[in-house]
Amino acid sequence: MLDGNALEKLKAEDAETKDYQTVMKTLKHFQDNIDLKYIYCIKDIGNNKFVFSVDHTVEDPGEFGSPIVTTDALIKASKGESAVDE
């Protein structure tokens, strides 16, 4: 449902742009219709390090570009494997 190429190009300063708002609208749709507490996009910056990109979390969203704790499941998911954390 999201264009990965467009998502990859987003920067923090794009928050008011149509492309950024389109991503937020898509995330909101999923959150509202699947009863998710959290939904966000992250970016792989290499060497098993990841940062927040777009975060639709209503209370205390992750700041664009802030680091995310890396887990084995996250590394597997970044490589296309189904994986979850407890």
C-alpha positions in Angstrom: 0.0 0.0 0.0 3.0 2.3 0.3 5.4 3.2 -2.5 8.8 2.2 -1.1 10.7 4.4 -3.5 8.8 7.4 -2.4 9.0 6.5 1.2 12.8 6.1 0.9 13.1 9.7 -0.3 11.2 11.3 2.6 13.0 13.6 5.0 12.0 15.1 8.3 11.4 18.5 6.7 8.9 16.9 4.3 6.3 16.5 7.1 3.9 19.1 5.5 4.2 17.8 1.9 1.6 15.8 0.1 3.9 12.7 -0.2 4.5 12.6 3.6 0.8 13.2 4.3 -0.2 10.4 1.9 2.0 8.0 4.0 0.5 9.2 7.2 -3.0 8.7 5.8 -2.2 5.1 4.7 -0.8 4.3 8.2 -3.8 5.9 9.8 -6.1 3.7 7.7 -4.4 0.6 8.8 -4.3 1.7 12.5 -8.0 2.5 12.5 -9.1 -0.7 10.7 -6.9 -3.3 12.3 -7.0 -1.9 15.8 -3.3 -1.3 16.0 -1.7 0.5 19.0 1.4 1.4 17.0 2.2 1.7 13.3 5.2 3.4 11.8 7.8 3.1 9.1 11.5 2.6 9.8 14.6 3.0 7.6 17.6 0.6 7.4 20.7 2.8 7.5 23.1 -0.1 7.2 25.2 -2.3 9.6 22.0 -3.6 11.3 21.0 0.0 12.4 17.5 1.4 11.9 15.8 4.7 12.5 12.2 6.0 12.5 10.9 7.6 9.4 7.2 8.2 9.4 5.4 7.4 12.7 1.7 7.8 13.0 1.6 7.0 16.7 -0.7 9.5 18.3 1.0 9.7 21.7 4.7 10.2 21.7 5.7 9.3 18.1 9.2 8.4 17.3 11.2 11.4 16.0 12.2 11.2 12.3 15.8 9.8 12.2 15.9 8.7 15.8 17.5 5.3 16.4 15.5 2.1 17.0 16.6 -0.7 19.2 17.8 -3.5 16.9 16.5 -7.0 17.6 17.1 -10.3 15.8 13.5 -10.1 14.5 14.0 -6.6 13.1 17.1 -7.8 11.2 15.3 -10.8 9.8 12.2 -8.7 8.8 14.5 -6.2 7.0 15.7 -9.1 4.9 12.2 -10.2 3.9 11.7 -12.9 6.5 8.6 -13.0 8.7 9.7 -12.2 12.2 8.2 -10.7 15.4 9.4 -9.7 18.8 7.6 -10.8 22.0 
